[in-house]
Amino acid sequence: MAMVFCRGCAKEIHETAQVCPHCGAPQGLSTNSNTSRNTVVLIVMAFGWTLIMWFLFLLLGGFIIGAMNPDNAGVAGQQFGRAASVPSLLLLGCVSAILTKLGKLPGTKKN
C-alpha cells in the first residue's frame, strides 16, 4: 500500500485516492472531461465531415440534375458540379464547424 501526500493539507493518503479523506482536496487530474476535447482532433473531424457531406451533396445533386435532364445528363451534372461545388463546400464547412463545436457529429461529442 503506497502512500502519498495530499495536495491540500499535506497529510498522508493512499495513492489511488481521488480526494483527500481529511480535507476533501481533489488529487491528480480533474475528472471533468467536458473541457478536455483535443482541438486538433476536432479540426480533423470537422474537415472530414465537411468532405463527406460535400461529396454526398454533389453526388445526390448530380443524380437529381441528371434525372431531370436525361438527354444531357453528363453535361447537366458537370454544370451543376461547377456551379455548386465551391458555395456548397463553404456552406457545409460552416455547418460542420458549428456541429463539431456543439458535439453533434459522431466522434465530436463532449465526454
Buried (B, 14 or more C-beta within 10 A) or exposed (E): EEEEEBEBEEEEBEEEBEBBEEEEBBBEEEEEEEEEBEEEEBEEBBBBBBBEBBEEBBEEBBEEBBEEBEEEBEEBBEEBBEEBBEEBBEBBBEBBBEBBEEBEBEEBEEE
